[in-house]
Amino acid sequence: MVSSVHQFILTLVARKMREIGFEPIAYDGDYNNLGLHKLNIPPKIINHRPDIMGINLRNEFCIGEVKTANDIFSIRTKNQFVDFLQFGNLIIGIPNNAKEILISRLKSLNILFNKNIILIEQLFLKYV
């Protein structure tokens, strides 16, 4: 079961996705908060299923993923980031207490300044 914090951050990720021109096409969460009709669960991308997936008018994809402080240094998260970045843009949503941990992780993976990554905190701050 997904926590209420995860669901809230996922809603922010979905809103950010729409704000930058991507329409959600698959969503693994409570879609009622988005004003959308029910969407299918996202397909696996390489080996991992994202939280949300969107497409824009140029047929480019955007992946959204929510991570907690406890998730960030897992092998699974590393593999997800690598897989998802091969597919398109990646929006990473985190709770406020995970910002420094995520920045450290992205640095260690040499993707902190990747132009295809958008980071948002629970407060909806953007770091690019």
N, C-alpha and C positions, 0 to 999 in steps of 0.2 A: 504494500500500500504506500502511495506517495504521500509525503508529509504536506501539511498546509503551507509551510515555508517554500518547499520545492514547487508546489502548484502556483503560489503567488509569483515567484521568480520566473517560472515558465510563462505565466501570463505577460510579464514585463518583456520577456524575450520575444514573444509573439507580437506584441505591440511594436517593439523596436523593428522587428522584421518588416512589418507593414509600413512603418515610418520611412524605411530606406528603400521601399519600392518592391518588396517581395510579398506575394500573396501566399499565405499558408495553404499547403495542399495535403499535408499529413500532420497529425498532432496526437501525441500520446499524453492526454491530460483532460481536464474538465473544460470542454469547449464552450460551455455556457457563459463564462466570463468574457469571452472574446466577441460575442455577438455573431458567431459563425454557426453554420449548420454542422452537424456531426461529420468529422473527417475520419478517414482511415488512419490506422496506426502507421507510422513511417516504415518503409521497408529497411532491411539491413543495408548498410553502406559498407561494402567490403565485409567486415566481420561484426559490425555493431549497428544497433538500431538507435537513431537519434531521438531526442524528445520532440522535435518539431522540424519540419522541412517546408521550404517555400520556393517559389519560382517567380521570376520577373518577366517583363515583356520581351526581353532579349533571350529568353529561355535559359537564363543562368540560375543556378541553385544556391540556396542559402540553408545552412544547417544551424539549428539552435540546440544548445545543450546546457543543462543546469548542473552545477557541481557544488558540493559542500566542501568545507575545509578538510573533512576527513577523506574525501574522494580524490583530491587533487594530485596526490603523489602516488596513486595506485598505478600499476602497470596497465590496467584496463583503460584508465583515463588517458594515459600516454598514447596507447594504441588508438583510442577513439579520436584524439586530436589529429594524429597522423592520418588516419583514414578519412576523416571528415574534410580536412584541408585539401585532399586530393580531389574532392568533389565540388568545392566552391567556397563561398564565404562561410565563416563560422562565427556565430554569436555565442559567447559564453556568459551565462548568468550565474552570479554568485551571491551569497549572503554577505553582509557588510564585514563580517569577521574573517573572510577568506581572501581579501584583496592582496595582501602581502604574500600570502602563501601561493596564490595563483601566479602572481608576477614572478616569484622565484621559480616556480615550475616552468613557466613559459621561457624564462631565461635559460634554464638548464636544458631545454629542448631546442634552443636557438630559434624560437618562433615568437619571441616577445614583440618584435617589430614587424611581424608579418602583416602586410596590408590587407589581408583577407580575414583578419581577426578583429572582432569588436567585443570589448569587454563591458559588461554592465553589472553594477552592484544592485543590491536590493533597493537602494535609493535611486536607482536609474541614472547613475553617473556614467559617462562615456569616457573611456581611455583608449586612444588610438596612437 
